[in-house]
Amino acid sequence: MPRVFNFSAGPAMMPESVLRRAAGEIADYGGTGMSVMEMSHRSKEYVALFEGVERKLRAAMSVPENYKILFLQGGATLQFSAVPMNLLARKGKADYAVTGFFAKKAYRCGQMYGTVRAAVDTGDYYAVPEQEALDLDPDASYLHFCHNNTVYGTRWPYLPETGGVPLVCDMSSSILSEPVDVSKFGVIYAGAQKNMGPAGLTVVIARGDLLDVPPLPGTPDLLSYKAQAENGSMMNTPATYGVYLLGLVLDWLAEQGGVAAMEADNRRKAALVYEAVDQSPVFACKAEPRSRSRMNAVFSSGSDETDGRFIKEAAARGMVTLKAHRATGGVRASMYNAMPLEGAERLAELIRAFNS
Ligand SMILES: *Cc1c(COP(=O)(O)O)cnc(C)c1O
């Protein structure tokens, strides 16, 4: 079976060369006679690999020295708890921008830990609010926002201006897809399974001084950023193989020209698909143009039957997992870094050819 163009929102496509390289060293990593999967996380070989991946990620995102990089587990969803547990005590309250499915989940979860307020709730989630629409508390511990709203297919076209309140960002579906100025953030976190590798690994990038405030009482050590940072993310067994695969993805990313090259590619792929949708007499995209995601293009004909037929026709042409999230219905084409340009070209072609 040839490789398909997999438009899954996550777990998502990985670069084929990465999969082949991993296959090539599956049973013997670097002449050790064992798989990375079989290696002690405390072994000299594995610790060297682990530290190398951290360096590669720091280089890829230009993460400043005063930021800690943590390799954790539990997915982005566990960070919905870890963020308030670690940061809410600073000022005792926090703001959340509620702009989509996961942003709302993070907000709801935050409410269990203390005084948490919606700085904005846009309701229909097809447009990211303007700065003026944010009702920000200058004395909040942080403002939480979700950079790319995976379900509704929107992306913040700017970084919220908070006047010194740390920005905490769920970047699960856009990390490494474009350059970001990490120094503008307090914390960035992401589940790996969209743009970084397989599920099971969660990356947290946190400004060092934010870890000086003790976490809320009862915070498990495994969820404490400070404890994890002090132990090099090795308080217990980390997601060893996932970290290794992230390293291969970062090698691939560097060969492609890094995050700036990714942004150029991702803009091209998204433009192809949105142009085809905008010109189609059948489909429409609800996301407001300035808020459109480059990672997840969500569109619909307005008829489940027609959308279903499109999804079926696409699958017959090797383009799979196009069914959108139940919250929106319709079609969702997720095009992370590893989606080849050809996938977007073929999808745009089918959108143009498709008649209701
Ligand atoms: C996928 C996703 C999540 C959930 O990630 P898990 O790793 O499954 O917990 C959270 N936020 C965003 C923006 C996502 O895209």
The ligand as an SDF file (V2000), in Angstrom:
LIG
                    3D

 15 15  0  0  0  0  0  0  0  0999 V2000
   -5.0120   18.0190   20.3820 C   0  0  0  0  0  0  0  0  0  0  0  0
   -5.0800   19.2020   21.2540 C   0  0  0  0  0  0  0  0  0  0  0  0
   -5.2100   19.0950   22.6420 C   0  0  0  0  0  0  0  0  0  0  0  0
   -5.3560   17.7740   23.3470 C   0  0  0  0  0  0  0  0  0  0  0  0
   -4.1360   17.1380   23.3630 O   0  0  0  0  0  0  0  0  0  0  0  0
   -3.8740   15.7950   24.1820 P   0  0  0  0  0  0  0  0  0  0  0  0
   -2.3980   15.6380   23.9920 O   0  0  0  0  0  0  0  0  0  0  0  0
   -4.7000   14.7270   23.5430 O   0  0  0  0  0  0  0  0  0  0  0  0
   -4.2410   16.0340   25.5890 O   0  0  0  0  0  0  0  0  0  0  0  0
   -5.1950   20.2570   23.3920 C   0  0  0  0  0  0  0  0  0  0  0  0
   -5.0960   21.4570   22.8120 N   0  0  0  0  0  0  0  0  0  0  0  0
   -4.9920   21.5980   21.4720 C   0  0  0  0  0  0  0  0  0  0  0  0
   -4.8710   22.9620   20.8800 C   0  0  0  0  0  0  0  0  0  0  0  0
   -4.9880   20.4760   20.6570 C   0  0  0  0  0  0  0  0  0  0  0  0
   -4.8880   20.6160   19.3270 O   0  0  0  0  0  0  0  0  0  0  0  0
  1  2  1  0
  2  3  1  0
  2 14  2  0
  3  4  1  0
  3 10  2  0
  4  5  1  0
  5  6  1  0
  6  7  2  0
  6  8  1  0
  6  9  1  0
 10 11  1  0
 11 12  2  0
 12 13  1  0
 12 14  1  0
 14 15  1  0
M  END
$$$$
